[in-house]
Structure formats: C-alpha cells, structure tokens
Amino acid sequence: MGKKSLRSGGDRAAVRVCCSLFFALAAATSVTRALVLTSITVDGNMSDWTAVKADPFQFAMDGPAGGLIDRDAPVGSTGRDLTAFAWTWDASSLFFYVARAASDSNRQRWWFYLDLNEDGKMSSTEYVVGVSWQGSNRATETTLYRYGAVSPAGDSLGDAAGFADGWDLPGSVTSPVTIESGSGGAANGVEMEARIAWTHLGVPSGTPVKFHVSASNNTNLPTGVLDNMGGPGGKIGWMRSFGIRLDPDRSTTSTSPGRVVLAHTASNLGSSGDTINLAWTSGGAVGPASIAFYRDANADGLLDAGDPALTDTDGDTRLDTGPIASGGVTGVLVDLQVPAGKTDGLSTVVALLASSSKGPSFTDPATDTVTIATPALTLLKSVDRAEAGPGETLTYTIQYLAAGSASSYAISLVDALSPELAYVAGSASGAGTTITFSHDGGVTYDASDAAPVTHIRWQRTSPLAPGGNGTTSFQAAVR
C-alpha cells in the first residue's frame, strides 16, 4: 500500500460545551441577638433582675421616666402609677417585674394581658395574669383569669398607632384561678415580681407573646384601670426579637438563551421560629424570561430533582421559605431563565428581598447580577507525520483554547477514528479529563480501550475560563 495522508476524523474534533451555572451555599450566619433569659426567685429581692433590666429590649419605662410622655397622666395615685416593666422566662415559668412611682399601703392590682397567638388582640380564649400587691407587707397573690373580649374578633392591645400606654383594654376578666401567694414585693415598696407557669398558660415554654400591662385598685375592669404601659416607647409589648438575613449577593454570566441557578441562605436570627417571605424585582438592560424559587433540600447549592418549589405556606399570599427555627437556615435556589437574542455585555439585575412574616418591617436584601456572555472553544488538531504506511504509528494531538467571554462548562471532545486506523491501546492522554471509548460507532462509551475502538471521548472535569487551554492526544496504527 502506498503512502497516505490520514486524518483520524477530520480537521476538527467534535465538541460539546454546556453552560448551566451553579453556586455552592455560603456559610450560615449565627444568631446575633440573644434574649436575656434567666430563672427568677420570686422573693422580693430584685438583684436577679439586674441583667434583664439592663437590656433595652426587655425593659421598658412609662413616662415621664425615660423622657417619655405618660399617655395616662394624671394617674390618681402614685401607688398605681407604673414606671417600669420587664420580663424574662425559663423552661418552667414566665416572669414579670414592675415598678411604680411610690409605695402604697393599700392593696393594688397589676394586670398582664397575654396575647398568646401574637395577633395583637385579646380574645376570650386568652389569659390575663392578675397580681395583687400590698406594699406595706410585700404580700403578693397571683391569679389567672380569662379575658372577656368585647369584640368577637378580639380587642386590640393598643390604639391605632400601636400604643399600649394610654389605652384601656375594653374587656373584663373572668374565671379566676388562684395560682400562688408569696412575698413578691420589694422592701422599698416600689418594685414587685411575679411569675406564671407555662403549663398554666397551656403553651410551650418560650412561646413569644404580645402583652399589655395595666394597674388598678380593684378587679372591676376596665373601669378600674388607672395606668397602662407595654414595651419600649409605650408601644404594644412583644416577647420576640427579629433578625432576617439573605446571603450572599451573586454575580455570574449566562448565555442567551440560558439558565442560571443562584444559591442563597435565608437565616432566622430572631428569638423564635419565623417564616421568611421572599419577593423580587428586576432591572438592568435584560429582564429575566422567568424566575422560580426552590428550597435547597440537601443544601448542595444545586437544583436537584428533590428540591421542592417554594410556595405560600402560611396563607399570607406571599412566597416563603416555610417555618425556620430560631437560629436556623434554609437554602434558597433562584432559578433564572435568560431570554434569547440578547448580546454579550448586557445584564439583568434581580433585587431579592427577604422579610419576616411575623414582623414584615424586618427585611434584608440580596442582589443577583447576571451578565450575558458566550463561551467558545477553538480547536487545533495535528498529526506528527504527513504520510504513513501500513503498520506505522501516527500521534494525533488536539489543542483546545477557551475563547469567548464566559467560562466553558462540561467540555466534551470526541474524535472518530478512520476505518484505516487502529487505536494503540493505552496511548490516549489528556490532563484534567476523563477518557472513555466507544466500540459501536459512538453510540455508547466505557473505560475499556480494547479493540475495536471507533471513537475516543475526553470529558473535562472542571470549567475552563476564557484564555484557558488544554491538550489531548492518542496514537493509531495504519492498517
């Protein structure tokens, strides 16, 4: 047989480039604000309240203390004039601290309205803790009442502006059950402490509640109420702190048309369980063709078959993460489809907003920027000899270079051998690739390079950035 000019499968090897982009989750942020939670001995010694009273979230003042206006002024008796309130809890009980303007030898009554479902209203199924306090001998008696609501929908804990101070709850108290008697009053006659077991309230320990505090000299409510207060600033009190995080901002590229999946972490930094709502708007020169949200069930940063689409789990008409425990995180995947026909360099900017379903004003943003960029590969195939006779060996080399403006992912190079060539076993090489062989004309591939070999495939194991390059090679003998 004479000398032949041979190519193994043409001047260019076949190439397939996939450009779907996925990003791993960032580390979760830890809880940044802890409540001051401690056990209180109800004995009139207020030293165990020191740390709680130093916390401006759990300690509130009633005007004129703290420069506030007392919306109930003038209060008819200094013995019923509230000046401060604080709260804390442990696994067994919820604890209350109150202070008044001056001591009083008469028996006064303090009312702690507890909104157990956090809806801002007192219903007839909820409780009021009443504590009678006689300043002359420090004696206290705690009684648990049911609230008698005026409105079938429940009575608001505050006025239209959210103030508990200056707001008399219109309902009565019913069904009294004496809980305990003791000496919860301080020796100074102006401070008092009390407690109620979580079991008496019928809720788990640490249940966050909204509250309202009142003072009177009898149980004839609401006509006997003389002073009111709530949490800091005179507002309705809430035994819940909030913290929402959505991390991180993302920036990547996509083809047009294309698809990117961007992974985020939604964190509940609040003191109790919460559900995080998610919303988005878009800007930039290119609007997304569509956006969908998924929960990253296995926290791998990838959109897998088992990752469920996010829905409205709490009935507020907003897409959300579902419940997240205090200090917990949920992986959120943003599946963004890029429209066709967009030129390189144009961008879409998606502004994400996470918000607390319990406190919608508590929010945190994240921004995803996707820029249109097109990956490309340039291939150069060469052979070490221009001519060869039967039984002679040729060495083929394929050099590839990442051109274009975006990284190339899942690169696959395939070379078909001419029927006039026989692959030399063990000769295929290619750094950073997985090499497989076809024996049936390219229909299937496996790791065996036993004859007959009809095709050789190199699959790159990592992305190739613009300007990056690689080399593969193999030998074949002329038949």
FENLIN-V939183 format. One record per residue. N is the residue number from 0. RES is the residue in three letters. PSI is psi as a letter, one per 20 degrees, with the letter a starting at -180 (999 if undefined). D_LAST is the distance of its C-alpha to the last C-alpha in Angstrom with 1 decimal. Layout:
BEGIN
n,res,psi,d_last
N,RES,PSI,D_LAST
N,RES,PSI,D_LAST
END
This chain:
BEGIN
n,res,psi,d_last
0,MET,p,9.8
1,GLY,r,11.9
2,LYS,q,11.8
3,LYS,q,11.2
4,SER,o,13.3
5,LEU,p,11.4
6,ARG,p,13.4
7,SER,h,12.5
8,GLY,k,15.4
9,GLY,r,17.9
10,ASP,h,20.3
11,ARG,p,22.2
12,ALA,q,21.4
13,ALA,q,23.7
14,VAL,p,26.9
15,ARG,p,29.8
16,VAL,p,33.1
17,CYS,p,36.1
18,CYS,k,39.5
19,SER,p,42.1
20,LEU,p,44.2
21,PHE,q,46.1
22,PHE,q,48.6
23,ALA,q,49.9
24,LEU,q,53.6
25,ALA,r,56.0
26,ALA,q,58.4
27,ALA,q,61.5
28,THR,p,64.8
29,SER,r,67.6
30,VAL,p,71.0
31,THR,i,73.1
32,ARG,o,76.6
33,ALA,p,78.1
34,LEU,q,81.4
35,VAL,n,84.2
36,LEU,p,84.5
37,THR,q,87.0
38,SER,p,89.5
39,ILE,p,93.1
40,THR,o,96.2
41,VAL,n,98.8
42,ASP,j,101.9
43,GLY,i,103.1
44,ASN,o,101.4
45,MET,j,99.1
46,SER,h,97.4
47,ASP,j,94.3
48,TRP,i,93.8
49,THR,g,93.4
50,ALA,h,89.6
51,VAL,g,89.7
52,LYS,i,92.4
53,ALA,i,90.5
54,ASP,o,87.6
55,PRO,i,88.4
56,PHE,h,86.3
57,GLN,i,88.2
58,PHE,p,91.6
59,ALA,q,93.5
60,MET,q,96.9
61,ASP,p,99.4
62,GLY,q,101.3
63,PRO,j,103.2
64,ALA,q,101.2
65,GLY,j,98.1
66,GLY,j,99.6
67,LEU,q,98.9
68,ILE,p,101.3
69,ASP,o,102.8
70,ARG,i,102.5
71,ASP,i,105.0
72,ALA,q,107.7
73,PRO,q,110.5
74,VAL,p,110.0
75,GLY,h,113.4
76,SER,p,113.2
77,THR,h,111.4
78,GLY,i,110.9
79,ARG,j,108.6
80,ASP,o,107.0
81,LEU,p,103.4
82,THR,h,101.9
83,ALA,q,98.6
84,PHE,q,96.2
85,ALA,r,93.1
86,TRP,q,90.8
87,THR,r,88.3
88,TRP,r,87.1
89,ASP,a,85.8
90,ALA,h,84.3
91,SER,h,87.7
92,SER,q,89.8
93,LEU,p,90.0
94,PHE,q,92.6
95,PHE,q,94.9
96,TYR,p,96.9
97,VAL,q,99.6
98,ALA,q,102.2
99,ARG,r,105.3
100,ALA,h,107.7
101,ALA,r,110.5
102,SER,r,111.7
103,ASP,p,113.7
104,SER,i,115.8
105,ASN,q,115.4
106,ARG,p,112.6
107,GLN,r,109.8
108,ARG,q,106.7
109,TRP,p,103.1
110,TRP,p,100.6
111,PHE,o,96.8
112,TYR,p,95.2
113,LEU,o,91.6
114,ASP,n,89.1
115,LEU,h,86.7
116,ASN,j,84.1
117,GLU,k,84.1
118,ASP,j,84.9
119,GLY,j,87.8
120,LYS,q,90.4
121,MET,o,92.8
122,SER,r,92.7
123,SER,i,95.1
124,THR,i,92.5
125,GLU,r,92.3
126,TYR,q,94.4
127,VAL,p,97.0
128,VAL,p,97.9
129,GLY,p,101.5
130,VAL,o,103.0
131,SER,q,106.8
132,TRP,p,107.9
133,GLN,o,111.3
134,GLY,h,111.4
135,SER,h,114.6
136,ASN,j,113.2
137,ARG,j,109.4
138,ALA,p,109.2
139,THR,q,106.2
140,GLU,p,105.4
141,THR,p,102.1
142,THR,p,102.0
143,LEU,p,99.1
144,TYR,q,99.7
145,ARG,q,98.0
146,TYR,p,97.9
147,GLY,n,99.8
148,ALA,q,97.9
149,VAL,g,99.8
150,SER,p,96.8
151,PRO,h,94.8
152,ALA,i,91.7
153,GLY,q,92.9
154,ASP,p,94.9
155,SER,q,93.2
156,LEU,i,93.3
157,GLY,a,94.2
158,ASP,a,95.3
159,ALA,h,93.2
160,ALA,j,92.2
161,GLY,j,91.1
162,PHE,p,94.2
163,ALA,h,95.5
164,ASP,p,98.3
165,GLY,j,101.2
166,TRP,o,99.8
167,ASP,o,101.8
168,LEU,p,99.7
169,PRO,i,101.8
170,GLY,r,101.2
171,SER,r,103.3
172,VAL,q,102.5
173,THR,r,103.0
174,SER,l,102.5
175,PRO,p,103.3
176,VAL,o,102.0
177,THR,p,103.4
178,ILE,g,100.5
179,GLU,q,102.3
180,SER,q,105.2
181,GLY,b,105.2
182,SER,m,105.9
183,GLY,i,103.2
184,GLY,q,105.6
185,ALA,r,105.6
186,ALA,h,108.8
187,ASN,i,109.0
188,GLY,j,109.4
189,VAL,i,106.9
190,GLU,q,103.5
191,MET,q,102.4
192,GLU,q,99.3
193,ALA,r,98.3
194,ARG,r,95.4
195,ILE,p,94.1
196,ALA,q,91.7
197,TRP,h,88.4
198,THR,h,89.2
199,HIS,h,92.4
200,LEU,i,90.4
201,GLY,k,87.9
202,VAL,q,84.8
203,PRO,q,82.3
204,SER,q,83.2
205,GLY,j,82.1
206,THR,p,82.1
207,PRO,p,82.5
208,VAL,q,85.7
209,LYS,q,87.6
210,PHE,r,91.2
211,HIS,p,94.6
212,VAL,p,97.6
213,SER,r,101.3
214,ALA,q,104.7
215,SER,r,107.9
216,ASN,j,111.1
217,ASN,r,110.9
218,THR,j,108.5
219,ASN,n,109.7
220,LEU,q,106.5
221,PRO,i,105.8
222,THR,h,109.4
223,GLY,i,109.7
224,VAL,p,106.7
225,LEU,h,107.8
226,ASP,q,104.7
227,ASN,q,100.9
228,MET,r,97.8
229,GLY,c,94.0
230,GLY,a,91.2
231,PRO,p,90.9
232,GLY,j,92.6
233,GLY,j,94.6
234,LYS,r,91.7
235,ILE,p,90.8
236,GLY,q,89.5
237,TRP,p,86.0
238,MET,l,84.8
239,ARG,p,81.3
240,SER,q,79.4
241,PHE,q,76.4
242,GLY,p,73.2
243,ILE,p,70.1
244,ARG,p,66.8
245,LEU,o,63.6
246,ASP,q,61.0
247,PRO,a,59.0
248,ASP,q,58.6
249,ARG,q,55.0
250,SER,p,53.1
251,THR,a,49.6
252,THR,r,47.4
253,SER,q,45.9
254,THR,r,43.9
255,SER,o,45.8
256,PRO,r,45.7
257,GLY,a,45.2
258,ARG,p,46.6
259,VAL,q,47.9
260,VAL,o,49.5
261,LEU,p,52.0
262,ALA,p,53.5
263,HIS,r,57.2
264,THR,p,59.6
265,ALA,p,63.0
266,SER,p,65.6
267,ASN,o,69.1
268,LEU,j,71.2
269,GLY,r,74.5
270,SER,i,76.8
271,SER,r,76.0
272,GLY,q,73.4
273,ASP,r,72.4
274,THR,p,70.1
275,ILE,o,68.4
276,ASN,q,68.3
277,LEU,p,65.5
278,ALA,r,65.7
279,TRP,q,63.7
280,THR,q,64.1
281,SER,q,61.6
282,GLY,a,61.9
283,GLY,a,59.8
284,ALA,i,58.1
285,VAL,p,55.9
286,GLY,q,57.3
287,PRO,q,55.2
288,ALA,h,54.1
289,SER,q,55.2
290,ILE,p,56.1
291,ALA,q,56.2
292,PHE,p,57.3
293,TYR,q,56.0
294,ARG,p,57.1
295,ASP,n,54.5
296,ALA,h,55.1
297,ASN,j,52.9
298,ALA,k,53.6
299,ASP,j,49.9
300,GLY,j,50.3
301,LEU,q,47.8
302,LEU,o,48.6
303,ASP,r,47.6
304,ALA,h,48.2
305,GLY,j,51.3
306,ASP,o,53.0
307,PRO,q,56.0
308,ALA,q,57.3
309,LEU,q,60.6
310,THR,a,63.7
311,ASP,o,67.4
312,THR,i,68.4
313,ASP,j,72.1
314,GLY,k,73.2
315,ASP,j,74.0
316,THR,j,71.6
317,ARG,p,69.4
318,LEU,p,65.8
319,ASP,r,65.9
320,THR,i,64.2
321,GLY,r,66.2
322,PRO,p,68.6
323,ILE,p,67.8
324,ALA,r,70.0
325,SER,p,71.8
326,GLY,j,69.3
327,GLY,r,66.4
328,VAL,q,63.3
329,THR,p,61.1
330,GLY,p,57.7
331,VAL,p,57.6
332,LEU,p,54.4
333,VAL,o,54.8
334,ASP,o,52.2
335,LEU,p,52.2
336,GLN,p,50.5
337,VAL,p,50.0
338,PRO,r,50.5
339,ALA,r,48.1
340,GLY,j,48.5
341,LYS,p,49.8
342,THR,q,48.9
343,ASP,q,47.8
344,GLY,h,50.7
345,LEU,q,53.0
346,SER,q,54.3
347,THR,p,56.0
348,VAL,o,58.5
349,VAL,o,59.5
350,ALA,o,62.8
351,LEU,q,63.1
352,LEU,p,66.5
353,ALA,p,67.2
354,SER,q,70.8
355,SER,p,72.8
356,SER,h,73.8
357,LYS,h,77.0
358,GLY,n,77.8
359,PRO,i,76.0
360,SER,i,77.3
361,PHE,o,75.1
362,THR,r,71.8
363,ASP,p,68.8
364,PRO,r,66.2
365,ALA,q,62.6
366,THR,p,60.5
367,ASP,p,56.9
368,THR,p,55.4
369,VAL,p,52.2
370,THR,p,50.8
371,ILE,p,48.3
372,ALA,q,45.1
373,THR,p,41.6
374,PRO,q,38.5
375,ALA,q,35.5
376,LEU,p,32.2
377,THR,p,30.5
378,LEU,q,26.8
379,LEU,o,24.9
380,LYS,p,21.1
381,SER,q,19.6
382,VAL,q,16.6
383,ASP,i,17.2
384,ARG,q,15.6
385,ALA,h,16.0
386,GLU,q,13.2
387,ALA,q,10.1
388,GLY,r,8.2
389,PRO,p,5.2
390,GLY,i,6.0
391,GLU,q,8.3
392,THR,p,9.6
393,LEU,q,11.3
394,THR,p,14.6
395,TYR,p,15.9
396,THR,p,19.7
397,ILE,o,22.0
398,GLN,p,25.6
399,TYR,q,28.3
400,LEU,p,32.0
401,ALA,o,34.8
402,ALA,b,36.8
403,GLY,a,39.5
404,SER,j,42.8
405,ALA,q,42.1
406,SER,q,40.0
407,SER,p,36.8
408,TYR,q,36.6
409,ALA,l,33.9
410,ILE,p,31.0
411,SER,p,27.7
412,LEU,p,24.5
413,VAL,p,21.5
414,ASP,p,18.0
415,ALA,p,15.7
416,LEU,p,11.9
417,SER,q,10.2
418,PRO,i,8.4
419,GLU,j,5.5
420,LEU,q,5.6
421,ALA,p,6.5
422,TYR,p,10.1
423,VAL,o,11.5
424,ALA,p,14.6
425,GLY,j,17.9
426,SER,i,16.8
427,ALA,p,18.4
428,SER,q,21.9
429,GLY,o,24.8
430,ALA,p,28.5
431,GLY,j,30.8
432,THR,q,28.3
433,THR,p,27.4
434,ILE,p,23.6
435,THR,r,22.4
436,PHE,q,19.3
437,SER,q,18.9
438,HIS,j,17.1
439,ASP,k,18.8
440,GLY,k,18.0
441,GLY,j,20.5
442,VAL,g,23.4
443,THR,r,24.0
444,TYR,q,23.2
445,ASP,a,23.8
446,ALA,i,23.5
447,SER,p,20.9
448,ASP,k,17.4
449,ALA,q,16.2
450,ALA,q,13.1
451,PRO,q,12.5
452,VAL,o,13.4
453,THR,h,13.8
454,HIS,q,16.4
455,ILE,p,18.0
456,ARG,p,21.8
457,TRP,p,24.2
458,GLN,o,27.9
459,ARG,p,30.4
460,THR,i,33.3
461,SER,q,36.0
462,PRO,r,37.2
463,LEU,o,36.4
464,ALA,q,39.5
465,PRO,p,39.6
466,GLY,i,38.2
467,GLY,r,36.1
468,ASN,r,32.5
469,GLY,r,29.4
470,THR,p,25.9
471,THR,q,22.7
472,SER,r,19.3
473,PHE,r,16.0
474,GLN,q,12.9
475,ALA,q,9.2
476,ALA,q,6.2
477,VAL,p,3.8
478,ARG,999,0.0
END
